[in-house]
Amino acid sequence: MTLRLPAAAVALLLMASFAAAQDTPAMPVPAISADTPAAAETAPEPSAPLTPAPALPSDADTLAADPAASPAPQPATELPGAQPELAQVATDASAKALKFLRDGGPSIWAIAALSVITLALILWKIWRLALVGAWSRGKAADAVAAFERGDRAAALAIVQTRIGVRSKVVTAALTATASLPEDRAREETARVAKLHLASAATGLGALELIATIAPLLGLLGTVLGMIAAFQALQAAGSKADPALLAGGIWEALLTTAAGMAVAIPASAALTWFEAVIYRIRRDLEDSATRIFVARQPDQLALAAE
């Protein structure tokens, strides 16, 4: 038999059980003390006192204790790829130069030799002109000014020991005016001036020759190269390739370019050296003229006697 309870009775029972649960006191939670075994097991052990780490000696202390223990300076290290790259560049440049000489034919070798000679002549000529005082005119002008003031001894003392071309000509003019008649003194001064000017102009003829023949050698090489190119084109017959003709022509034109590259610096250097020598000649004429104009009448009479 099934027990059936009314709904009101079920509700009353639920309410009574809820009230009893509210009135029941909560069970106290035991406090965990340090004396209990659990506390002894779970409490962390006291840590040992920290010992300070020993201080590492600094560089200053090491140097103060032992000056000889200072680190030796490290040598400067070069870049690892610098030398191989420079060697490769030099190798490429030499290969290109050899290819240029082979493509140019015999004329290009002659032009290359002329280029070396031209550079040597220019450097030698600059040194030679500097040695004869081409760009130094102060002492000679001072000597002429002293002679114009009537002090022949001071004028000779200024230029007598110098090796410049202006000083040598002024010395010759002063010596000639003191011991020779005017016409002979002029001739002696002109002779010395021409001698030193000719010495200063040494080498200009070679530069002029190079400036003239270098373009002609280039043209000769070009003509010979074009002849060879057209001969190869004719030998090819109907199977001729225009690229073959173009290649032969540009290789032949290399000699013309090389000849002009040598002739232009030679011509420019020649013009410059001629201008320097012309200025020397002008200064010599001016100095000699001033010396002869400033010559005293009594000196002229003594020279005539």
Long-range contacts (C-beta under 8 A, 24 or more apart in sequence): 100-254, 103-251, 103-254, 104-221, 104-225, 104-251, 104-254, 104-255, 104-258, 105-221, 105-224, 105-225, 105-255, 106-221, 106-224, 107-217, 107-218, 107-220, 107-221, 107-224, 107-255, 107-259, 108-221, 108-254, 108-255, 108-258, 110-217, 111-214, 111-217, 111-218, 111-221, 111-255, 111-258, 111-259, 111-262, 112-258, 114-210, 114-213, 114-214, 114-217, 114-262, 115-258, 115-261, 115-262, 117-206, 117-210, 118-207, 118-210, 118-262, 118-265, 118-266, 118-269, 121-203, 121-206, 121-207, 121-210, 121-269, 122-207, 122-265, 122-266, 122-269, 124-203, 125-203, 125-204, 125-207, 125-269, 125-273, 128-200, 128-202, 128-203, 129-200, 129-273, 129-276, 131-163, 132-163, 132-164, 132-165, 132-196, 132-199, 132-200, 133-162, 133-163, 133-164, 133-165, 133-166, 133-167, 134-165, 134-200, 134-276, 134-277, 134-280, 135-276, 136-164, 136-166, 137-166, 137-283, 139-164, 139-166, 139-167, 140-164, 140-166, 140-167, 140-169, 140-170, 140-283, 140-287, 141-287, 143-167, 143-170, 143-174, 144-170, 144-287, 144-290, 144-291, 147-174, 147-290, 147-291, 147-294, 148-290, 148-294, 150-296, 152-178, 165-196, 165-197, 165-199, 165-200, 165-280, 165-284, 166-280, 166-283, 166-284, 166-287, 168-192, 168-196, 169-193, 169-196, 169-284, 169-287, 169-288, 170-287, 170-288, 170-291, 173-287, 173-288, 173-291, 173-292, 174-291, 177-291, 177-292, 177-295, 177-299, 177-303, 178-299, 178-303, 179-303, 180-303, 181-303, 181-304, 182-292, 182-295, 182-300, 182-303, 185-292, 185-303, 186-288, 186-292, 189-288, 189-291, 190-288, 193-281, 193-284, 193-285, 193-288, 197-277, 197-280, 197-281, 197-284, 200-277, 200-280, 201-273, 201-277, 204-270, 204-273, 204-274, 204-277, 207-266, 207-269, 207-270, 207-273, 208-270, 210-262, 210-263, 210-266, 211-263, 211-266, 211-267, 211-270, 212-263, 214-259, 214-260, 214-262, 214-263, 214-266, 215-256, 215-259, 215-260, 215-263, 216-259, 217-255, 217-259, 218-255, 218-256, 218-257, 218-258, 218-259, 218-260, 219-255, 219-256, 219-259, 220-255, 221-252, 221-254, 221-255, 221-256, 221-258, 221-259, 222-252, 222-253, 222-255, 222-256, 223-252, 224-252, 225-249, 225-251, 225-252, 225-253, 225-254, 225-255, 226-252, 228-252
